[in-house]
Amino acid sequence: MIFAKINASKGKDQSMLRIKNIILSLFFIGNIPWAPGTWGSLATMILFYPFLNVLTPLSLSFILLMIFLVSWPLTHQSIATSSNKDPSWIVIDEFLGQGLSLLILMIFCDLSDILLLLSFVSFRFFDITKIQPARYFDSQHSALGLILDDLVAGFYSGFFTVICCQLYITLL
């Protein structure tokens, strides 16, 4: 009887670990060995693309907030027991950052494929270059810092894309 409880507990722990890995790796996209952050950002764009005409900024805000609230403690649990405080397989932060860029774009511009492409490329640029305060958050080696550096990149990307959109409209 005691052994059955121990085995059931191990099975439950394994299931929870698998769910956590699915969420943090964005359905294992983070396990792609080359440029997992780029793949995570691209997956975000592909995932949201069919829904951009039906999502409202409020509904996208809610989705991003819920994912943030779930991913923060899961990220903390994952890095607390690891020597690597920013594992490349965790790409849920890219999802949140790219999602924030899309949210800003939805609020200020009429969406087009070229703006979505610019949002993707500029997000990757800002995520890789880590312009302050993103660099500060990245240096904190914490779950919150891991996520916030991508949210800063998403903020920069969103407003950069909006500025490009407005300049294009103005110059026409």
Secondary structure, 3 states (H helix, E strand, C coil): CHHHHHHHHHHHHHHHHHHHHHHHCCCCHHHCCCCHHHHHHHHHHHHHHHHCCCCCHHHHHHHHHHHHHHHHHHHHHHHHCCCCCCCCCCCHHHHHHHHHHHHHHHHHCCCCHHHHHHHHHHHHHHHHHCCCCHHHHHHCCCHHHHHHHHHHHHHHHHHHHHHHHHHHHHHC
